[in-house]
Amino acid sequence: MTLDRAIDLALEAAREKGLQAEISAVEATSTAIGFQSRKLDQYSVSESRQLGVRVVNGRHEGVAYSESLDPESLIEMIEEAAANAKMIQKELDLELQGEIETPKLSDIYNPGLESVPTDKKIQFAEELEATALDTDQRIISVPYCRYTDRRVSRTIANTRGFRAQYQTNGCTTYVACLANDNEGSVMAWDVSFSRDFNALDAKKLAKSAAEKTLERLGARRPSNGKYTIVFENRVAEEFLSLMSSYFSGKSVYEKTSPLADKKGQKIFADVLTVVDDPFLAQGQSSRPFDDEGYASKKTTLVENGRLMGFLTNSVYARLMKEPHTAHGSRSPSTDLSVSPSNLVVTPGQRPLADLLAADKNVILITDLLGRAGFRAASGDFSLPVEGLMYVDGRMDHALKDFLISGNILDLFKRVEAVGNDSLVPVSDCVSPSLLIRDVNVAGKA
Amino acid sequence: MLLQDDLLSKIIEQLIGAGADFAEVYVEDTRKRQFTYLNARPDRAVSGHTLGAGIRIFSGTEQIYTYTNDLSEKGLRRAAENAAAALKSRTKIPLVPPEQAQIFNPRPEGLTTRDSDFHWQQLALVDETARAVNSLVTQVQADMTETVKTVQIMNSEGINRSEVRNYLSAIAFAYAEDGGEKENGHKRTAFLGTSDDWDQVDFRDLGQGAAEQALRILRAEWAPAGEMPVLIDSAFGGVIFHEACGHGLETTSVAKNASVFCGKLDERIADECVTAIDDGTLLGDYGSLEIDDEGEPTQRTVLIEKGILKSYLVDKIGARKTGYKITGSGRRQDYRFAPTSRMRNTFIAPGESTFEEMLKDIDYGLYAKDLGGGSVMPGTGSYNFAVNEAFIVRNGKIEKQVKGASLIGTGIETLGRIKKVGKELKLAAGTCGSVSGMIPVTVGQPPILVSKLTVGGKV
């Protein structure tokens, strides 16, 4: 059965039972290719479909999902969601999207990507690994060399007559190199994303990863102390992503976000403006409408350091008496929540080289090695990182085996300068490099 | 059994006929129920059905994987054609007929035999207990999840096996707030069982544990920064071995020459006090199985014996690449992932030292009482994990509580610095993420003394 037919059947079953229901359906196809020691190591081509229903009845809400699309399973799914809805009572009446007009966004799907022959993709991955291995004999292996592409089709439909679909696609390629010298092993990586296969450059990416890896050889541990640091753009993106749930109206309402009660206050440094932009052409989470079916909107969250508002869906906008920003999020298997689309730090004017010359010694943080040391409730963190020590604006030596610690809101309050070097996003956060002084570094005594 | 043997046999024949030298079909049917209590009332009820098949073929050490949730003969044949189309070299191997189907752990009952009211009552108890601990507790979230996962695996070497796996998981989070400062604590239990086995869980203890931890962390000062001896407590403390060593012993890394433990079999990699085991046979523990996700019987694998490296964790493709014998360690999150070598219940075996002896050895250091999650780069051996609760130790005595400390080190260096191992082994359930997805595991150890680790506090 086609997914479209399954959506029809599920809606019919809901209507027959007198239920208000919203269907979320996702169909995805993907290819993944990996090379190892100059041989094709992994090839995967796959398709999957998932359909979920959210039944609402006044204040009641229940969710069920199914990957089996036969009529019996779909009816069972509707019955389970209805039974679940009887148990759950929210604070206000729930409403399904009633608009029939469906917003469009054309830049997020490239039909040309669907016709790239498999051989070309395999050749790409082969060249990626070979270039990395051949760059320098100190590179002893390429533990990760992957090409992946993915097409996702998402449909939202409800018993009030709303039905809309959009497709996104894109290809991501990732390569990590391992190099060795007398002082041990070091690893570094690079990644790129595009909706256009021909825009990917295997040689350039492999060389970049290999050069980053070689630059790390001879890495040593910094001494404990307070340092001026620069978060390189990808690391700045990861720190922004640690905070992304803070902007959710749901987290604010439930008092789990440290930003609750801070609307209108200065929460970041003056140089920081953060926007949620669902229309970014190369964005990983760009979309014409949210998961309730409401037309996407661009939302300024932080303007020159001041917290302007939160992200909401139809429920939290009413509960909090805040503007409805159309950030309802749910996958077929989850209930309705609130999530950002693409969180974007507005770029500044200063090039990275300028930030790295801001002090006699500046540590460029190039990698965040793990996220477990972040405590979301308070924003306190103690996180393992790697980096490069710049002296008088020039790279002096690589750094490893150390941590930085502090509080993430305090850190973003102390951002002194914002770089101009944002990259094509590989996650739903986009940021240029950021300069911050007096950051705690734990290394050797 | 999910699909008829005949249908799976036909798909295997099609794949071997197309020139694969190994073929496998993995079918999965998972039913899940989740209950979430938040804001002191039922907040979320979700029921789910996951259904799909993964088809895998080998050509030498090349692995081709495809999955679908169209389980009709047509759907499976199309997936098989997609897989076979990627074969570069073609071989002719004899097909071993499937064995008589073996079904492990069949459970006649469905997902839950308990009425939903039971779940909400338990979750309300968690909420009430947590809030009653202190008026500073401002929010509580409690979840109960029941999962029944049925897997069926047939391959071209004759394996034809099914297993029903029942999982229970409950977790409580409590948030405490005082003077603008906010913190949270949590407590979790997870094990193999059906809904009848919820009786084993003390829900009051979950709520109380989460709330008390939130309050303790709220009142703690920042940890110091730098290198110092660390006494790591039992149970979830075992995450140190999981990250520092376990992942590096998986052939997923070893076969790529991307592990610091490559080529070290039968070499000393730790002090004599360290014996480490990965055991899928423990009764009821979260990482236990009858068969792995390649259909191989699970095993108890001694990884390190008195400091000597004895075995890696080996899956089918890892065995092909390295020549080591399979250890029943092929695992995957679901049919969307090809299996890779993974840990099950991994722990350091009991030693001879008492907690007090280990404490006395520390002039100035850290006692890490409860650990959080962690991660590792097997290629360099650099690992890290978070410490939820820790205390300063001075002159052999536990002093004030501190927070915000992550610990880092490198695998081989840290193993060499485990100087004492305590007597009382405890395990704790967790979820491990790696290339084949998120899987249930346990970690564990008795208390251990590590002579030097880098603590990431404030200067």
Interface residues (C-beta under 8 A of the other chain):
Chain A: Q36 S37 K39 L40 D41 Q42 Y43 S44 V45 S46 E47 S48 R49 Q50 G62 V63 A64 Y65 S66 E67 S68 S73 E76 M77 E80 A81 A83 N84 A85 M87 I88 Q89 T118 I140 S141 P143 A176 L178 G184 S185 V186 M187 R221 N224 G225 K226 E254 K255 T256 P258 S333 T334 D335 L369 G370 R371 A372 G373 F374 R375 A376 A377 S378 D380 F381 S382 L383 P384 K400 D401 F402 L403 I404 S405 G406 N440 V441 A442 G443 K444 A445
Chain B: L38 N39 R41 P42 D43 R44 A45 V46 S47 G48 H49 T50 L51 G52 T61 E62 Q63 I64 Y65 T66 Y67 T68 N69 D70 N82 A83 A85 A86 K88 S116 W120 T138 Q139 Y175 E177 E181 K182 E183 N184 I217 W222 A223 A225 G226 E227 S253 K256 N257 A258 V260 R336 A338 G372 G373 G374 S375 M377 P378 G379 T380 G381 S382 N384 F385 A386 K403 G404 A405 S406 I408 G409 T410 T454 V455 G456 G457 K458 V459
